[in-house]
Amino acid sequence: MVWKRIVQDDKMRKRITERIEGIADSLSKNKAYDSGLLGGEAGLSLYWKYLSIHSKDASHEDNFKNSVGLLTNAISNEPMDYTFCAGVSGILWTFAHLVNNNMLNDSFKKNIGEEIDEFLFESSIKDLQLGRNDYMHEGVGPILYFLERAENEFCRKSISKIIQEIHKTAHRFPEGFAWVEAGFLQVYDSKKYNLGLAHGIPSIIVLLTKVLQTRIDAEEVKKLLDGTINWLLDKKNVEGKNGLFPTTIPTEIPYTSRVGWCYGDLGISIALIQAAIATNNDDLKKESIKIGLNAAKRTHGYTGVRDVCLCHGAAGNAHIFNRLYNYTGEQEFKEASLFWLNETLDFYERNGHFKNLVHFKKNGKKGVFKHKNGLLEGIAGVGLIFLASINDIEPKWDRSILLS
């Protein structure tokens, strides 16, 4: 893909550049929460690398090298689980991503034994057999790492077997396939189907799309993909003032969902557009654009946006609309991205920080803002989004959050 930067205005570019450097200064003074990809050091390493390429500043490259050293040591010496969000598979995905994009040599492999791949595969299968199918915290996640190394025979076999387990656990309906909400969410309700990109059916659509592009078990994967898309589109509400799709099924009508990465129409649109492009399905592409355009109109009223983070904030919306613009060329997506970028900048200028709102309280009471460094809910993610808006380097890091 030839990436088109959306920010052309010099004044806005200056505002963004100031915030990018401010984020770098903050990250250089604060340690990561853990070693993981979506909340810890691995996510910070992506920021340092993409920033060093953009700025040509040697100090940022030094920070990147230091970050890689910390991650290599963590993999070798620290106990951690296998998960994509905070565990081994996410860190190894980071290394593979950097190597595949000529941002890192593969010498780090000497510190990583091949038995780690077996550990990831076995852990994935075990969780999938228990119905634990979340990509961030459970059995589906390692497939993203294996996809980054799809030229490797063991990784290809692992992908095939993981797909077989995903197929086995699918619930079959006349309209297609679906999976019960991820295991770690079942403390709330074990009989719901999750429609969020973070933890639900759209994430499986993206992963099936990625596997289909490798041609591994292509016939089975295409059948699963088509059936899952059909099931999802069957749940669309024709009149969707506050969302065309619900957060979960079953739910009450009219549907209400936020505008964000984690839940809502925006995540569904970006999942479906990837599937449409991969399968050359013009009808599906048109449908995904309609869903995205409906989300683009939701700038006032209920959006669920209370901070700026990638997961559920203004910057995340800016980046997804930026991706949709680059996928489709639709001008409305560019305008929506610029709107949410301005919201992100205005948030900083009002509050003096990019902190994440946690422990939100209703009934007019204010929530508590907390500083986070990470990719998904912290300033590293905001910084990467800013970088993607002002330069022509495709933000391939967002494969980690299922946007490409």
C-alpha positions as semicolon CSV with decimal commas, in nm:
position;residue;x (nm);y (nm);z (nm)
1;M;0,000;0,000;0,000
2;V;0,115;0,354;-0,079
3;W;0,037;0,542;0,241
4;K;-0,109;0,892;0,208
5;R;-0,056;1,126;0,500
6;I;-0,370;1,316;0,584
7;V;-0,223;1,622;0,757
8;Q;-0,120;1,884;0,501
9;D;-0,176;2,198;0,707
10;D;0,152;2,335;0,847
11;K;-0,008;2,467;1,165
12;M;-0,164;2,133;1,251
13;R;0,157;1,950;1,162
14;K;0,346;2,176;1,405
15;R;0,095;2,104;1,683
16;I;0,129;1,731;1,623
17;T;0,510;1,741;1,606
18;E;0,523;1,919;1,941
19;R;0,310;1,648;2,099
20;I;0,517;1,369;1,939
21;E;0,832;1,507;2,099
22;G;0,652;1,563;2,428
23;I;0,546;1,198;2,429
24;A;0,905;1,093;2,355
25;D;1,029;1,301;2,647
26;S;0,774;1,146;2,880
27;L;0,847;0,789;2,768
28;S;1,221;0,842;2,814
29;K;1,161;0,930;3,180
30;N;0,908;0,659;3,271
31;K;0,949;0,283;3,279
32;A;0,705;0,054;3,103
33;Y;0,442;-0,123;3,314
34;D;0,558;-0,463;3,187
35;S;0,729;-0,620;2,886
36;G;0,413;-0,682;2,684
37;L;0,310;-0,552;2,343
38;L;-0,019;-0,375;2,404
39;G;0,059;-0,226;2,744
40;G;0,432;-0,247;2,796
41;E;0,788;-0,227;2,664
42;A;0,726;-0,401;2,330
43;G;0,474;-0,133;2,236
44;L;0,722;0,137;2,337
45;S;0,987;-0,020;2,113
46;L;0,755;0,028;1,815
47;Y;0,714;0,396;1,901
48;W;1,089;0,449;1,930
49;K;1,158;0,278;1,598
50;Y;0,891;0,452;1,394
51;L;0,988;0,783;1,556
52;S;1,358;0,732;1,476
53;I;1,275;0,662;1,111
54;H;1,062;0,975;1,096
55;S;1,293;1,211;1,283
56;K;1,639;1,068;1,197
57;D;1,725;1,150;1,560
58;A;2,000;0,920;1,694
59;S;1,871;0,949;2,052
60;H;1,541;0,787;1,950
61;E;1,730;0,502;1,782
62;D;1,931;0,460;2,103
63;N;1,606;0,435;2,300
64;F;1,485;0,173;2,053
65;K;1,802;-0,035;2,094
66;N;1,772;-0,011;2,470
67;S;1,410;-0,124;2,449
68;V;1,502;-0,426;2,234
69;G;1,769;-0,517;2,488
70;L;1,516;-0,506;2,770
71;L;1,277;-0,726;2,573
72;T;1,544;-0,980;2,483
73;N;1,641;-1,006;2,848
74;A;1,277;-1,040;2,953
75;I;1,213;-1,324;2,709
76;S;1,520;-1,507;2,834
77;N;1,488;-1,448;3,207
78;E;1,144;-1,335;3,317
79;P;0,844;-1,563;3,377
80;M;0,548;-1,462;3,161
81;D;0,245;-1,620;3,002
82;Y;0,196;-1,692;2,632
83;T;-0,065;-1,428;2,549
84;F;-0,053;-1,166;2,276
85;C;-0,142;-0,865;2,489
86;A;0,112;-0,898;2,770
87;G;0,299;-1,222;2,708
88;V;0,551;-1,402;2,492
89;S;0,359;-1,417;2,164
90;G;0,313;-1,039;2,155
91;I;0,682;-0,973;2,219
92;L;0,786;-1,224;1,953
93;W;0,534;-1,067;1,714
94;T;0,710;-0,734;1,775
95;F;1,050;-0,882;1,690
96;A;0,914;-1,057;1,379
97;H;0,739;-0,738;1,263
98;L;1,057;-0,536;1,301
99;V;1,266;-0,797;1,117
100;N;1,013;-0,834;0,835
101;N;1,014;-0,458;0,778
102;N;1,395;-0,423;0,786
103;M;1,388;-0,239;1,118
104;L;1,585;-0,502;1,311
105;N;1,829;-0,777;1,221
106;D;1,743;-1,130;1,327
107;S;2,038;-1,178;1,561
108;F;1,798;-1,168;1,856
109;K;1,695;-1,525;1,766
110;K;2,012;-1,663;1,924
111;N;1,862;-1,581;2,264
112;I;1,527;-1,743;2,184
113;G;1,502;-2,122;2,170
114;E;1,276;-2,299;1,920
115;E;1,092;-2,458;2,210
116;I;0,918;-2,124;2,265
117;D;0,719;-2,171;1,943
118;E;0,606;-2,511;2,068
119;F;0,506;-2,357;2,401
120;L;0,297;-2,095;2,222
121;F;0,128;-2,351;2,002
122;E;0,047;-2,590;2,286
123;S;-0,084;-2,309;2,506
124;S;-0,303;-2,181;2,223
125;I;-0,456;-2,521;2,152
126;K;-0,521;-2,589;2,521
127;D;-0,712;-2,263;2,565
128;L;-0,905;-2,297;2,240
129;Q;-1,024;-2,642;2,344
130;L;-1,170;-2,475;2,653
131;G;-1,351;-2,218;2,440
132;R;-1,107;-1,941;2,532
133;N;-1,095;-1,761;2,197
134;D;-0,993;-1,402;2,271
135;Y;-0,706;-1,272;2,058
136;M;-0,562;-1,041;2,324
137;H;-0,566;-1,264;2,630
138;E;-0,641;-1,619;2,516
139;G;-0,593;-1,889;2,257
140;V;-0,634;-1,702;1,928
141;G;-0,351;-1,453;1,986
142;P;-0,043;-1,663;1,894
143;I;-0,172;-1,704;1,540
144;L;-0,074;-1,341;1,475
145;Y;0,286;-1,422;1,563
146;F;0,282;-1,740;1,352
147;L;0,145;-1,537;1,060
148;E;0,445;-1,303;1,079
149;R;0,660;-1,614;1,027
150;A;0,436;-1,797;0,782
151;E;0,736;-1,903;0,572
152;N;0,841;-2,131;0,859
153;E;0,709;-2,488;0,834
154;F;0,630;-2,523;1,205
155;C;0,446;-2,191;1,206
156;R;0,238;-2,291;0,903
157;K;0,143;-2,620;1,065
158;S;0,054;-2,436;1,385
159;I;-0,170;-2,196;1,194
160;S;-0,349;-2,488;1,031
161;K;-0,412;-2,667;1,361
162;I;-0,527;-2,350;1,536
163;I;-0,777;-2,289;1,254
164;Q;-0,908;-2,642;1,297
165;E;-0,968;-2,578;1,668
166;I;-1,138;-2,246;1,592
167;H;-1,364;-2,429;1,347
168;K;-1,449;-2,699;1,603
169;T;-1,563;-2,445;1,862
170;A;-1,780;-2,244;1,622
171;H;-2,154;-2,231;1,686
172;R;-2,344;-2,300;1,365
173;F;-2,652;-2,101;1,271
174;P;-2,859;-2,088;0,951
175;E;-2,694;-1,751;0,875
176;G;-2,339;-1,864;0,951
177;F;-2,080;-1,909;1,228
178;A;-2,023;-1,738;1,561
179;W;-1,831;-1,794;1,883
180;V;-1,945;-1,745;2,240
181;E;-1,790;-1,449;2,418
182;A;-1,428;-1,496;2,527
183;G;-1,370;-1,701;2,841
184;F;-1,227;-1,420;3,052
185;L;-1,546;-1,219;2,995
186;Q;-1,781;-1,500;3,086
187;V;-1,792;-1,396;3,449
188;Y;-2,056;-1,151;3,327
189;D;-2,256;-1,370;3,091
190;S;-2,154;-1,700;2,939
191;K;-2,420;-1,701;2,667
192;K;-2,344;-1,383;2,477
193;Y;-2,177;-1,330;2,141
194;N;-1,935;-1,039;2,143
195;L;-1,937;-0,801;1,843
196;G;-1,634;-0,593;1,941
197;L;-1,305;-0,594;1,751
198;A;-1,109;-0,627;2,076
199;H;-1,270;-0,945;2,205
200;G;-1,528;-1,067;1,959
201;I;-1,643;-1,188;1,618
202;P;-1,478;-0,907;1,413
203;S;-1,134;-1,008;1,545
204;I;-1,190;-1,361;1,415
205;I;-1,292;-1,217;1,077
206;V;-0,962;-1,029;1,054
207;L;-0,757;-1,331;1,159
208;L;-0,935;-1,558;0,910
209;T;-0,869;-1,295;0,642
210;K;-0,498;-1,295;0,725
211;V;-0,481;-1,674;0,714
212;L;-0,667;-1,684;0,382
213;Q;-0,401;-1,458;0,232
214;T;-0,136;-1,721;0,315
215;R;-0,342;-1,989;0,129
216;I;-0,312;-2,221;0,430
217;D;-0,623;-2,446;0,431
218;A;-0,778;-2,196;0,193
219;E;-1,104;-2,381;0,129
220;E;-1,185;-2,434;0,498
221;V;-1,079;-2,082;0,589
222;K;-1,289;-1,923;0,312
223;K;-1,594;-2,119;0,426
224;L;-1,541;-2,004;0,785
225;L;-1,479;-1,645;0,679
226;D;-1,788;-1,620;0,459
227;G;-2,007;-1,779;0,725
228;T;-1,878;-1,551;1,000
229;I;-1,933;-1,239;0,789
230;N;-2,286;-1,352;0,703
231;W;-2,366;-1,407;1,071
232;L;-2,234;-1,063;1,164
233;L;-2,415;-0,874;0,886
234;D;-2,737;-1,050;0,985
235;K;-2,720;-0,862;1,316
236;K;-2,712;-0,518;1,155
237;N;-2,987;-0,275;1,254
238;V;-3,120;-0,072;0,960
239;E;-3,177;0,237;1,172
240;G;-2,866;0,302;1,375
241;K;-2,857;0,651;1,523
242;N;-2,630;0,529;1,803
243;G;-2,483;0,231;1,624
244;L;-2,577;-0,014;1,350
245;F;-2,448;-0,308;1,553
246;P;-2,481;-0,388;1,925
247;T;-2,194;-0,460;2,158
248;T;-2,319;-0,811;2,224
249;I;-2,593;-1,049;2,113
250;P;-2,853;-1,092;2,253
251;T;-2,927;-0,730;2,334
252;E;-3,210;-0,484;2,352
253;I;-3,324;-0,283;2,048
254;P;-3,253;-0,006;1,954
255;Y;-2,884;-0,084;1,948
256;T;-2,637;0,144;2,121
257;S;-2,260;0,116;2,078
258;R;-1,963;0,348;2,107
259;V;-1,739;0,487;1,835
260;G;-1,404;0,322;1,897
261;W;-1,157;0,044;1,824
262;C;-1,267;-0,194;2,096
263;Y;-1,642;-0,193;2,035
264;G;-1,883;-0,051;1,782
265;D;-1,938;-0,001;1,411
266;L;-1,595;0,145;1,345
267;G;-1,415;-0,176;1,440
268;I;-1,664;-0,380;1,239
269;S;-1,613;-0,161;0,932
270;I;-1,233;-0,196;0,940
271;A;-1,263;-0,574;0,985
272;L;-1,501;-0,612;0,691
273;I;-1,305;-0,383;0,457
274;Q;-0,998;-0,601;0,500
275;A;-1,197;-0,913;0,421
276;A;-1,354;-0,743;0,118
277;I;-1,019;-0,639;-0,025
278;A;-0,862;-0,980;0,035
279;T;-1,150;-1,163;-0,137
280;N;-1,217;-0,904;-0,410
281;N;-1,575;-0,878;-0,288
282;D;-1,713;-0,546;-0,417
283;D;-2,050;-0,586;-0,247
284;L;-1,888;-0,643;0,090
285;K;-1,657;-0,347;0,031
286;K;-1,955;-0,120;-0,037
287;E;-2,129;-0,248;0,276
288;S;-1,821;-0,195;0,494
289;I;-1,784;0,161;0,358
290;K;-2,150;0,234;0,443
291;I;-2,095;0,111;0,798
292;G;-1,782;0,325;0,829
293;L;-1,953;0,634;0,688
294;N;-2,233;0,596;0,940
295;A;-1,969;0,596;1,217
296;A;-1,802;0,902;1,058
297;K;-2,121;1,102;1,103
298;R;-2,121;1,038;1,478
299;T;-1,917;1,333;1,598
300;H;-2,177;1,464;1,841
301;G;-2,424;1,299;2,074
302;Y;-2,328;0,961;2,216
303;T;-1,984;0,843;2,102
304;G;-1,845;0,694;2,424
305;V;-1,526;0,901;2,379
306;R;-1,395;1,048;2,703
307;D;-1,018;1,043;2,650
308;V;-0,769;1,002;2,364
309;C;-0,628;0,648;2,382
310;L;-0,616;0,408;2,090
311;C;-0,853;0,158;2,248
312;H;-1,159;0,376;2,299
313;G;-1,050;0,736;2,258
314;A;-1,021;1,018;2,007
315;A;-0,677;0,923;1,873
316;G;-0,789;0,567;1,809
317;N;-1,084;0,691;1,607
318;A;-0,854;0,923;1,411
319;H;-0,629;0,634;1,316
320;I;-0,904;0,394;1,213
321;F;-1,063;0,658;0,991
322;N;-0,714;0,728;0,852
323;R;-0,683;0,358;0,768
324;L;-1,028;0,354;0,609
325;Y;-0,934;0,658;0,400
326;N;-0,617;0,490;0,280
327;Y;-0,806;0,170;0,201
328;T;-1,089;0,339;0,010
329;G;-1,000;0,698;-0,085
330;E;-1,333;0,815;0,060
331;Q;-1,293;1,183;0,148
332;E;-1,538;1,159;0,439
333;F;-1,304;0,920;0,615
334;K;-1,020;1,171;0,582
335;E;-1,240;1,446;0,723
336;A;-1,345;1,223;1,013
337;S;-0,982;1,139;1,087
338;L;-0,886;1,507;1,093
339;F;-1,182;1,581;1,321
340;W;-1,069;1,322;1,577
341;L;-0,706;1,434;1,548
342;N;-0,817;1,785;1,638
343;E;-1,017;1,643;1,929
344;T;-0,701;1,468;2,050
345;L;-0,492;1,783;2,028
346;D;-0,765;1,993;2,191
347;F;-0,784;1,742;2,477
348;Y;-0,416;1,799;2,553
349;E;-0,444;2,174;2,525
350;R;-0,741;2,174;2,766
351;N;-0,597;1,931;3,018
352;G;-0,219;1,940;2,975
353;H;-0,195;1,561;2,945
354;F;-0,295;1,254;2,744
355;K;-0,396;1,050;3,047
356;N;-0,645;0,767;3,020
357;L;-0,981;0,800;3,196
358;V;-1,030;0,515;3,440
359;H;-1,288;0,443;3,709
360;F;-1,544;0,659;3,528
361;K;-1,829;0,761;3,756
362;K;-2,177;0,845;3,638
363;N;-2,436;1,083;3,780
364;G;-2,231;1,389;3,701
365;K;-1,926;1,283;3,901
366;K;-1,586;1,307;3,736
367;G;-1,371;1,006;3,662
368;V;-1,006;0,960;3,750
369;F;-0,735;1,015;3,488
370;K;-0,431;0,789;3,501
371;H;-0,104;0,812;3,307
372;K;-0,026;0,509;3,092
373;N;0,271;0,456;2,861
374;G;0,151;0,168;2,647
375;L;0,032;0,114;2,294
376;L;-0,334;0,038;2,348
377;E;-0,432;0,269;2,633
378;G;-0,130;0,496;2,666
379;I;0,080;0,767;2,508
380;A;0,292;0,536;2,290
381;G;-0,019;0,453;2,090
382;V;-0,115;0,820;2,062
383;G;0,236;0,899;1,940
384;L;0,229;0,629;1,674
385;I;-0,107;0,759;1,554
386;F;0,031;1,113;1,530
387;L;0,329;0,986;1,329
388;A;0,099;0,805;1,085
389;S;-0,093;1,128;1,023
390;I;0,205;1,342;0,918
391;N;0,433;1,117;0,715
392;D;0,420;0,876;0,423
393;I;0,544;0,569;0,610
394;E;0,270;0,307;0,631
395;P;0,196;0,231;1,000
396;K;0,231;-0,144;0,969
397;W;0,256;-0,168;1,347
398;D;-0,125;-0,160;1,347
399;R;-0,135;-0,521;1,232
400;S;-0,100;-0,589;1,603
401;I;-0,443;-0,436;1,663
402;L;-0,605;-0,594;1,356
403;L;-0,626;-0,281;1,140
404;S;-0,409;-0,404;0,851
